């Protein structure tokens, strides 16, 4: 039974949706006049807010804690009739007058599905709280429910209309210390100050992209941004202006139907997150009453949103105001050549450095990529290798947490922890990333494939007859001894077998962490994994550990499926076997899309498919693979606005020194099965065989024993 209520509408009250407006954004308030069959929670006399989207409380979205996109009552601008019988409740002399988005509040009386009415405190003034049933709540919720800025953080708001000012109000309530308003109308800044906006940018005042202006103002980018215009360029700027490592951008504005969101995928892989929201992620019946209470408790100041009031007879004046915009709206000697085992001099460790005796190492695709010199910045001669395990041989000045004999995993990225180097008067490093709970992208020790020397003195610790041999990503583990910055060493349980846990210092942990730390699938959920190499299988292992009930592997090699079953993959798709995009295949298999997806190939088409295959309302896609430098991510922005989330991760969001020891403990506690990743073993003298195996695509990880 589809149930409806009748209600009388109030005097039209304008909000700042680009100007005053008589319920300009279908915002309204009213009193229940009568109820239809099946309505039990409302009675005549109840005070309500009608909302353009609903909450049936029975569909998958309504039952989900993550979504407010009710399957039955989601906004539908095409539908001009009631759901129950597909007829209108309005007519003039027998001629039907059609509804609008299920509310039609420009009427003294209207009929609304019960699921689109939020029952509110009868003491709340209806001429004020009416503005909460659309744009202001959308902006407010976009900040409080989705962006979630921390106290003292920085927030950029794109567009200072009603929705944008609602978003700014949310930032103010959250305790943001800097709220940067971005708008093409400079006159809006003074009014925006009332909503907590502390700084203002008009993009027309600069000869560079606004995201660059914001990055310069904020030492790398804001912590959060909220886009409230619907302009595709503003959407891109809002995403690209957030700080790497922890920045979150939220899209709110509704774009042109043909708009395409484009950005280099590296922006995601540098751990920026892009989310979309629909009505601020508020479930109207469940959540709007509490927003009204925020106003009643004097936390939320609604009066400052209301710029005009007109009687219903002058409703066209409200339209005029809005139209006018009044108010606020082995050494590798050469690329690709076999490695040569040489006798190399390894200098003692200097300040904040550690010399490590490598016992086991492994070959990763990153080594292969730069060895083949596909990157223009490849430096030769150099010592590759970054996935390894070893024992501390000696330590340099300032190293206090490691001593000779400690067992360690060297990692291509680091965690300075605001070390002595950072505190030195000679250094300008102040690592916000290591201090942040949200980022693992250390400013000082982030992976740098260009740098072939140590940070301390910009010299190499390797040489042959006085000629320098260069480092690789700060580890260079294809050497019996190597020198590593202390921040790139994770001290681990000495009982852990080094010939097994060595594989945890790169790809496998990257995939595992991408699932457990970033995608975070719930028990019983569905997960798609794009690419079933070592990283992808690490991601699948994470899905298995999380208790996912369906793990769908996507790969062009059918032969990988059998092996993937060991890692919890339950189904397999080869995109070449279908005459439609793989995201459509997955959507059909899963009744609308998977709950989570992880892309582990670096292929831009796979990245787009991974995002577009997640379910609207709650789906989260995580990008892991490193794309071509010229790749551009493109998707219709409505995919974000339908509450899909796209995230990127770097090393699975693990801080190497703080977090890797616990990953090793997962193995020691028999939760994580590392052995199944290891398919080959060779002695160091046969290291080139490991390259041959990887070039042929055989196996997952080849352990190289140094002795």
N, C-alpha and C positions, 0 to 999 in steps of 0.2 A: 504494500500500500504506500503510495507516494502521498505525503501529507503536506498541507499548506496552511498558512495563516494569513489573515487579513489585518491590516494595520493602517492607521492614519498617519500621514506624514506631517512633519513640523514646518514652521516657517523656514524658507530657504536661507541658509547661512553660508556665506562665502568663505573659502579657505585660500591659502596662498598658492594655489595650483597655477602659477603663472599670472595670478591676479585674484581678485575676489571672484567668487562664482557661486551661483545658487546651486548647491550640491554639484559643483562642477565636475567632481570625480566620483559621481554616484554616491557621495557621502551623505548619510542621512541618519535620522533618529526618529523614533516614533513609539506608539503605544498599541499593543495588541487590541484589536476590536473584536475579532472572533476567530475561532479555530476550526479546522476541518477534522474529519475522521482520522483517528490514529495519532493525533497530536496530544502528548501527555505532559511534556515538560513546560509548556506555556499555557497561560490562561488569560482571558481578557483582563486588561489593565496592566499587564507586564510591560516594562520598558525594554525596548530592544534597539539594536543597531542592525539594519539589513546590510548584507555584505555581498559583493559581486561574485565571490567564490563561496563554496559551502563546505560542510562537514557532515557527511551522512553517518559517520561513526561505524560503518560496517565494511567498507572496502579496504583493500590492502594499504592504501595511502593513509586512510584515517586511523587504521590500527597501528601504523608505523609511528615510531617516535621521531623519525627523521623527516617525514613529509607532511605537507598540508595540502597536497594537490588531489583532493577528493575525486575519485573516478566518476562518480555520479554527478557531482555539482560543481565541477571545475568550470571556470568562466568559459562561456561560449557566446561570442558576439553574433553568431549567425542565428542562434535559436531565439525566436521571438514568441515562443509559446511555453506553456507549462509542461513539465516532464510527464505528469500523471496521465494526461489524455491528449497531449500535443495540440491543445487549444489555448486561445488567449482568454484572459479574464476581463479584458477591456473591450468596449464597443461603443459606437455612436450610431444610433438608429439601426442597430443590427449589423453594422459594418465593423469588422474586427479592427482593433488597434493593437499593435504588437508590443510585446515586452522588450526590455533592454537589459542584458546581462543578469536576468533573473530578479531584478529589483524594481526598476521603473519608479524611482522615488520622486520624480517631478509630477506628483499626483497627490491629491489630498488623501486618497485611499489607494493602497496597492495590495496585491496578493503575492506572497513570497513563499517558497518552499521552506519548511520549518528548519531545514539544515542550513539555510542562509541567514538565520537570525540569531544574534548573540544576545542573550538575556543579561541585562546589566543592573547595577545598583539603582533602585528607583529614586534615590536622593541625588543622583548625578544630574546636573543641568543639561537638558537635551539640546539646548541651543549652543552648547560648547562641545559636548562629546560627540555630536553628529559628525565632526570632521575626522573622527578616528576610524570610520568604516572604510577608508580607502587609502589615499596617498600618504598621509602623515604616519599612519601605522606601518605602511609599507617601508618608508624610509627609516623609521624608528627601529623596526624589527630587523631590517637589513644590517643595521649596525649592532644592535644588542644581541640578536639571535644568530647572526651569520658571520659578520666580521669579528665580533667579540674583541674589541680593543682592550688592552690592559690599562690599568691606571698609570698615568704618566706617559702613555704612548702617543704616537703621532698618527693623524688620520687626514687623508685628503678626500674632499667631497666634490665631485664633478657635477655641477648644476645646482643652483641655489633657488630652485622653485620649492613648492610645498614638500615634495618627496625629499629633495636634497636637504632642506632645513629640518625635516624629520630625522634624517640620517645624522645631521649635525647635532640635533638635540640628543640623539642616542649616544654620540661621542661625548657630549658634555656630561650626560648621566653616568657614563662609564669611567669618567675621570681622565679623559685624554688631555694631555698638556698642550698639544699643538693640533689645531684643527684648521687645515688649509682649504679655503673655498676656491673653487675654480669655476669661473663663469665669464661669458663674453660681455656681460653687462656690468660695468664697474660700479654703477650706482647701487648695486645690491649689497655691497660689502657692509655699509653702515648698519643696515637692517639685520644682516646675517650675524653681526656681533652679538645680538640678543640671544642667538642660538648656540653660542659658544665658539663661533668661528673666530680664530685669532689672527689669521693671515689671509691675504687674498691674492689671487693670480688671474690676470686676464691674458689668455694665450696670445691675443693680438699684440700685446706689448713686447713680445720677444721674437727674435729671429731664429729660434731653435725650438724643437718640440717641447711641449710643456712637461713631459716626463723627465727630460733632461734638466729643466729648470728646477723641478721638485727634487730631483736627486742631488743637485748641487746645494739646495737649501737645507737638506736633511742628512747630509753625509751618507749618501748612498740610496736614499729612498725612504718613504714613509712605511710605518708598520702595517697600516691598513688603508685601503681606499674603497670608496663607494661611488659608483657611477650611476647618476640619476637623470640622464638626459635622453638616452636612447640613440644618441649619435654614435655611429660605429667607430669613428676616430677617437672620440672621448673614451669609449670602452677600451680601446687598445692602449691609450695613454694611461688610463686608470690602472691597467694591469702592469704596464711596463714601468710605472713610477713607484711600485712597492719594492721594499728592500729584499735583496736576495737572502735566502736562508730561512726567513720567517714571514715574509710579506704575504698578505692576503688581500686580494681584490674581489669585490662583490659587484656584480652587474644587476642593476635594478630596472633601468629604463628599457622600454620596449622599442626595438630597432625596426628599421624598414625591413619588409619581408625578404628583400633580395640582398640585404647586407651580409657580408662575410667577415668573420673575425680572422685576422692574420697576424701572426707573430712568430719570430724564430723559436722553435721548440726548446732551444737552450735556456730560454727564459723560465720554462717550467723546470728543467733539470737543475737549474740553480736554486731550486726550492722556493719558488714563488707558487702561490696557490690562487686559482681563479674559480670563483663560485658564482652561481646565479641564485636569485631568490624570487619567489612569487608571494606577494602580499607579506613580505618580511618574515616568511616562514611561520606566521601565526596561523593556528587553526582557529577559525572565527568563533565557533561556539565555546571551545575550551579555553582559549587564550585572551580574546578581546575583553572579557570582564575584568581580567587582572590589569589590562592597560588602562581601563577606566579607573580602576582603583589607584593606579599611579597618579592620575590627575586628582582624584579625591584626597590623596595623601600629600598633595602639593609637591610631588616629585616632578611631575610632568606639567609644564606650563602651556596650556592650550590657547589661552587668550592671545598670545603674541602671534599665533598663526592666522587669526581672524582679522581681516582688514576692512571688510565691508559687510553690511547687512541690508537686504532689500526685502520688501514684501513680495509674496508670490506673484502678485499682479505685475511686478516689474522684473520678472525673471530674465527678460531679454537684456536688461541692463547688466546683469551678471555676465552674460555672454560677451557683451561689449567690453566690459572691464577686462575679461580674460583675453580677448582678441587684441586689446591694446597693450597687454602685458603689464597692467598696473598691479601693484602689490608685488609679491615675490614668487616667483615661480621655483868466459868467455867473453869477450869484447866484440861489439859490433863495430867493425872498422868502416863499413859502407852499408848503405841501405840495401836490403834484400840479399846481402851476401851471408853465407854461413858464419856463425859466431866462431871465433878463434879462442881457444883456451890459452891464456897468457899468464905469465908471472907478473903480477901487478903489485906495486908498492901502495900500501894503504896507510895513510898518515894517522897519527893519534887524534882522538876526538878533541875538539876545542870547546869553547864556552857553550853550554847547553846541548852538547852533542854526546852521542854514545857510539862506541864501536861494538858491533855485534858479530858474533860468529854464526853464520847462516848454516843450519843443518839440513833444512829441506826447503825447496822452493817449487813454484809451479808456474806454468806458462798461462798467460791470460790474453784475451783478444787485444787488450790495450797495448801489450808488448808487441804483438804481431803487427798491429796497425802502424805504430811508429817505426818498427824495424823495416817495414816495407816502404817507409818514407811517404805514406799517403798524406801526411801532414807536412806542410811547408816549413814548419818550425823544427823539424827533426835535426838534432845536432849529432855529429859523429866526429871522432869515435866516442862511443859511450857504452856504459854497462847497463843493460836492461834488467828487468825483474822487479816485481813489487808484491807478489803473493808468496809469503814465506813464513818460516818460524826459525827462531834461533835463541842463542844464549848471550847475555851481556858479557863482553870481554873486558871493557874498560869504560870509564865515564869521564867526561870533561868537567870543567869548572861550572859550578852552579847546579849540577844535577844532584838531586837529593832523594828522589823517590825510587831510583834504580841503583843497584849495586852489582858488581861482577857475579855471575852465576844465575841471575834472574832469567826466567824464561819469558820471551817476548814475541809478539807478532808485529813486524813493521808494517805500516799502513801508508798508502800513497797520499792520504790527506791527514791533517794533524789536528791537535787540540792544544793550543798554547796555554790555556787556563790563565791567561794574563801573566805570563811568566816574566822572569827577570829581564828578558830581552824587551818585552813590551813595556816594562816599567823603567827601562833605561832612559836616561836623558837624551841619548843619541838616537832613540827610536821614536817614531811618530805613530806607532801602532797602539791602538786601544781596542782590544778585540771584543766588540759587542756580541759577536757570534758565540764565543766560548762562554760568555756570561749569560747568554740567553738560553732558556729552557727549550726554545723552539728550533734552534739552528745548530747544525754541526759544521758549518762552513767557515772554519777559522780564518780570520783575516790574514794572519801571518803565515799559516801552513797549509792553506788550501792548495789543492793540486795545481801544479804549474809545469806544463810539459816543455815550456821554453827554457826554464832554468836548469842548467846543467852543473850548478855549483852550490855550495853550502851558503846559507843565509848569513852566517856570522861574519865572513870576510870575503864572500863572493869568489871563493877559490874551490877547486876540486880537491878531494882527499885521495883520488886515485892518480897514479902516474906510472909510466914506463920509461925508465932512463931519463927522468926529468920532464918528459912530455905528458901533459895532462890528458887524462881519460875522463870524460864527463859523466855526471850522474844522470839518473832518470827518475822523475817524479819523487825525488827525495829519498829513495830506498835502495835501488841498484842491488837487488838480491841475487843476481846471477854472479855472485862472487863469494868466495869462502869467507871473507871478512868485508863488512861494509860499515860506513859511518852514517848515522841517521840522527836528525834532530830529536831530542828527547820527546818532543810533542807528537812524534809520529811512531811511538812505540807503546803498545799495549802490554802491560805486565799481566801474565796469565798464571793460572794454576800450574805449579811445576809437575804435577802428576799427569797433566794432559799429554797424550802422545803427540809429539811435534810433527811426526810424519802424517798425521791426520788433520790436526787443527790448523796446519799451515794454509789450507785452502779457505780459511775463514777471513783472511785479511783483505779480500777484494770482492769478487763477483758473487759468490754464494751468499755472503752477508748482505751484499747490496740487494739481491732479490728477496732474501728472507726479511730484511728490515722494511723493504718497500711494502710488503704485505702486512707484517705485524705492526709496524710503527706508523705507516701512512695510510694504506687502504683500510686496515682494521676491519676485516670482514667479521660478521657475527656468526656464532654457531648456527649451523643449518643454512647459511646463505649460499649464494652462487657466485663464482669467481671465474673470469676468463683470463687466461694467460697467453699473451701474444709473444711467441718465440720460446722454443723449448731447449735452448742451450743451457749452460750452467746457471746463468742469472735467472732465466725463466723458471728453471726447475727449483732454484732457491726460492723463488716467489711461490711456486706450487707447494713446496715444503711448508712455507709459512701458512698457506691456505689450509693445508692438512692439519697443522698444529692448532690453527684457530677453530677447527671443527666445521669448515665449509662442507656442505653436503654435495655440491656439484662444482667440479673444477674442470673447466673446458679449456683444453689446450688448442692453440691455433698455430699451425706451422706448415710450411710448404713441403716438409719431408714426412711422408707417412710412416717411415721407418722409426721415427722418434716416439711414436705413441706407446709402443710396448714398454720401452724404457721409462717413459713418463708415468706409467701407472704406478711405479714404485714410489713416486713422489706425491701420490694422491690425485693425479689427473684421472677423471672419470669418463670424459668424453673428448673426442678429437675432431677438429675441423681442418681440412686443407682447403684454403680459399680457391684453389684452382679447380676444385671439384664442383663448384657452384657457378651459376650464371647470374648471380646477384651479389651485391656487396656483402662481405662477411658480417658486417654489423646487422644487416637485415636477417641473415641466417640465424644469428644468435638471438635476435629479438623474437623471431618465430619459435625458436627452441625454448625460450624462457618466459614466454608470456609478457613480452614487453622489454626485456633486457636483463642483464645480470646485475647483481647488487654491487659488485666491484670488478674492475678489470685492471690488469697490469701489462704495460707494453715494454718488452725487453729486447727489442731488435734494433732500435734506432732508425727504422724505416718510417718516413713521415706519413705514408699512407696507413701503415699499421697504427701509428699514433692517433690518427684521425678516427680510424675504425674502433680502436680501443675506447675512445671517448664516446663515440656515437652509439656504442653497443650497450652502455649502461642504462639502467632503468631511470626514467624521469622520477623526480620527487626525492630520490635518495641515492641514486647511483654515484659512485666515486670512481674515477679513472686516474691511474697513477702512471706517469711517464718515467721510465728508467733508462732506456737505451739512449745512447748519444747519437744525435742525428748529423747529417751533413751540414756544414757551416752555413750553407745557403738555403737550407730547407725552411719553409714557411708553413706554419700550422694554420689551416683554414677550416672554419666550420660556421654555419649560421648561428648567430648569437642567441637565437631562441632556444638552442640546445642548452645554454647556460640558464636562461630564464626559466626553463622548465625544471630547474633545480637539480641539474647534474653538476657535479664538482670535478674539476680537473686539477690535479696536483703533479708536481715534479718532485723527485727525490735525488739526493746525492749520497752515495754510500748508505742507502737505506735509512737515512736520518740517524745513523749511529754516530755518536761521538767516540772516536777510537779508544782513547785512554779510559774513558768512563764506562763505556757500554760493551766493548768487545769481550772483556773478561766474563761478563754474564752470558754472552753467546757461547763461549767455551764451556761454561758450566752447564748450559743446556745440553751440550754434547756429553759431558761427564755424567749427567743425570739420565742419560739415555732417552731424552726427549727428541733431540736432533740427531738424525742419522747421517753422519758425514761420509761414512765409508762408501755409500752408494754413489757419491759424486766422483769418486776416484776410479778411473777406468784404466790407467796405465801408470807404470813406474819405470824410470830409467836412471842410470847413474849419470853424474854430472858430465862425465866424459862423452856421453851420447846426447848432450842437450839439443843438438840440431835435430835429433829424431823427434823430440817434442814439437819442434816447429813443423816438421813434416806431417805429424799426426793432426795438428790443428789446421794446417793448410788443406788437408784432405777432408776435414770435417769429421774426423774419427774420434770418438770418445768425448768425455767431458773435461776431466782434469787429469793431467799427467804430472805425477810427483817426481821431482828431480832431486835425487839424493846427492848431497854434496861430498860425502866421503865414500 
